Amino acid sequence: MKVELIRVGNSRGIRIPKPLIEQCGFEDTVELQIENHRLVIAPARRPRAGWEDAFRAAGSSAHDELLLDTPSSQFDREEWRW
């Protein structure tokens, strides 16, 4: 599909047809990036989107162990405040 660039102040823009907006799941904001000399427009992602599912998939932390049991330096033992 070809679309014309339109003037928006000193910039240029494009009009994205409604069916494409719906198909791509665009809402009020999108992310723009350049990949291989192409402009990629993607739905904006919420910060930390999907983290909760990733934590659940990682499983229980009941058997996790600390990597550092005790302070390892004089600074850690005497000066650092935990």
Protein Blocks (a to p, Z undefined) as FASTA:
>chain_A
ZZddddehjbccddddfklmmmnopafbccdddeehiacddddddehihklmmmmmnopa
klgccfblbacbfklmmmpcZZ
